[in-house]
Amino acid sequence: MFARVRYFFADLGHWIGSHKLVCGALALAVLAIGAAATYVATDDDDAPAGPAPAPQIVVAQAPAPEDAEELGFPAFATKNTTRVAGADPIANAAGVSLAVNPSTGESPAPDAVVLVDADEWQAGVAAASLAAEPVGAPLLVTEGGEVPSLTESALRELGPEGSSATAGRQVFVVGDAAAPEDYEVLELTGGDDAEVAAEIERLRTRLTDNPEHILVTSSEAAAYAMPAAGWAARSGDPVLFVGEDGIPEATIDALRRNDGTPVYVFGPESAISERTMKEIERIAPSARRVGDEGPVENAIAFARFVDGSFGWNINDPGHGFVIANTDRPLDAAIAAPLSASGTWGPLLVTDDAGRLPAPLAEYLLDLKPGYEDDPTRALYNHVWLIGDTSAVSVDLQAEADELAEVTRITSGSGESVDPAQGAPESQPDEPNPNDDR
C-alpha cells in the first residue's frame, strides 16, 4: 500500500495533501510551507507521526476537493501574488529557500546555506549579503540551540556541496545559531550584533572582493532596518550596525577597513540620531542618509532611491516586490533571496496585517502596470507575501493583487494614452529628489 502524505496548514485551518487541485486525473499539491504543519506518512492510520518534510511540489493522483476552501486560494496565490505561508520563521525560511533553490531535476544546489537563530533578526539581516552572488547562500533558521526537523529536512533537500566561492564550506553558522552535523561548517560569532555583522563583512570580502558600498543601519529599530536585507542580497553590500546614539567599535573598525568605500546610512533620525550620523561622517565624510519617518515610508524611500550604482531606483512598473510584516523582522532576512532572483525587487513592509497601509497602496498604485493595445507586450509586477494570514491577511493580499494587475490605459474620451507611470528615474546630472541630507 502506498504511503499517504498529509500536510496540515495552521494558517488555512485545513489540511491539503489528499485534497489537491485536479486537472483530469492529475493534481498539483502546492507547497508544504507551514511550520505548524504536521506530516504523516504511514501505511496505516495508527503509525506515529514523523518529522515535517521539506517543502516540495508533488504531482499525484488525487480526488477532487469537496469544498472551495480546500483549494487554498486566494490565501496561497493570486494572479499577481504568491504567499510563503509559514506560521513562523523556521517554515518561512524553508519555503523561501526551496522556492529560490528547487534543487531537483537539473536545478543546481546552492554552494552553501546560512543558519541563524530565530531570536536574532540582526544576524539574519547582516547575513543577507551572503545570499548575493557568487556565494548565493539561502537562509535557514534554528531555534533554542537545536536544528528543527523542518530545517534539517530543507538542508538535506538543498544539498549544499561547498565550492571555491564558499572556501569549501557548506554551512555558515551565524551568531548563536545551532550547527548541524556532517557538514563543513564555518561559525561567524561575536560579542554583540555589531561584531557579528563585522565578521560577516570580513567573510564576504575574503570570499569575493572589497565591497562596492556599505550600508549602515540600526540594530535596535528592527522595522527601519528590515529593507536593508533585500538590498544586501541583491548587491552583496555588507550591512553594519549602529545604535540610536552611538557607533560600536566593531562598526568603526569595519568602516576604517573599507576607507573610501561609499557609505549609506539607512533610517531616519528617530532610528539613527543626527549625533550618530555626524560620528559616521567623521570616519566616512561622504556618508549619505537614506530613509524617511515611519517604517512603511522608510522602505518606500529606499525602494525609490538611486545614487549611481547604489539603490533600487524602482520608480516605474515591471518589477517584483516583497512584503513582510514589521512585527516579524527576521522575515526580512528570510525573504532576501527573493529580492535577488526571479522578479528581483525591494522589500516593502506593512505595519498592519489586515490591509495595505495608505503610503504602500499609493506607491504600488503609482507603479501599476499599463498597456495601450496589447497586454502581452506589457510590463508586469509581481508581489511575494511573507507569512501566514496572521502576518499578511487575505484582504491585504487581494489589495496587492489588484494594484499589481496590468490595466489598459485610456484617456477620459476612451482613447489610449502613454502608459508610462511612476516618477522618472534620476539622471546623473540632475538633483536627486531622494537626497534628504
C-alpha positions, 0 to 999 in steps of 0.5 A: 500500500502506498504511503499517504502524505498529509500536510496540515496548514495552521494558517488555512485551518485545513489540511491539503495533501489528499485534497489537491487541485485536479486537472483530469486525473492529475493534481498539483499539491502546492507547497508544504510551507507551514511550520505548524504543519504536521506530516504523516506518512504511514501505511496505516492510520495508527503509525506515529507521526514523523518529522515535517518534510521539506517543502516540495511540489508533488504531482499525484493522483488525487480526488477532487476537493469537496469544498472551495476552501480546500483549494487554498486560494486566494490565501496561497496565490493570486494572479499577481501574488504568491504567499510563503505561508509559514506560521513562523520563521523556521517554515518561512525560511524553508519555503523561501529557500526551496522556492529560490533553490528547487534543487531537483531535476537539473536545478543546481544546489546552492554552494552553501546555506546560512543558519541563524537563530530565530531570536536574532533578526540582526544576524539574519539581516547582516547575513543577507549579503551572503545570499548575493552572488557568487556565494548565493547562500539561502537562509535557514533558521534554528531555534533554542540551540537545536536544528528543527526537523523542518530545517534539517529536512530543507538542508538535506533537500538543498544539498549544499556541496561547498565550492571555491566561492564558499572556501569549501564550506557548506554551512555558515553558522551565524551568531548563536545559531545551532550547527548541524552535523556532517557538514563543513561548517564555518561559525561567524560569532561575536560579542554583540550584533555589531561584531557579528555583522563585522565578521560577516563583512570580513567573510564576504570580502575574503570570499569575493572582493572589497565591497562596492558600498556599505550600508549602515543601519540600526540594530535596535529599530528592527522595522527601519532596518528590515529593507536593508536585507533585500538590498544586501542580497541583491548587491552583496553590500555588507550591512553594519550596525549602529545604535540610536546614539552611538557607533560600536567599535566593531562598526568603526573598525569595519568602516576604517577597513573599507576607507573610501568605500561609499557609505549609506546610512539607512533610517531616519533620525528617530532610528539613527540620531543626527549625533550618530550620523555626524560620528559616521561622517567623521570616519566616512565624510561622504556618508549619505542618509537614506530613509524617511519617518515611519517604517512603511515610508522608510522602505518606500524611500529606499525602494525609490532611491538611486545614487549611481550604482547604489539603490533600487531606483524602482520608480516605474512598473515591471518589477517584483516586490516583497512584503513582510510584516514589521512585527516579524523582522527576521522575515526580512532576512528570510525573504532576501533571496527573493529580492535577488532572483526571479522578479528581483525587487525591494522589500516593502513592509506593512505595519498592519496585517489586515490591509495595505497601509495608505503610503504602500497602496499609493506607491504600488498604485503609482507603479501599476502596470499599463498597456495601450493595445496589447497586454502581452507586450506589457510590463508586469509586477509581481508581489511575494507575501511573507507569512501566514494570514496572521502576518499578511491577511487575505484582504491585504493580499487581494489589495496587492493583487489588484494594484499589481494587475496590468490595466489598459490605459485610456484617456477620459474620451476612451482613447489610449494614452502613454502608459508610462507611470511612476516618477522618472528615474534620476539622471546623473546630472540632475538633483536627486529628489531622494537626497534628504541630507 
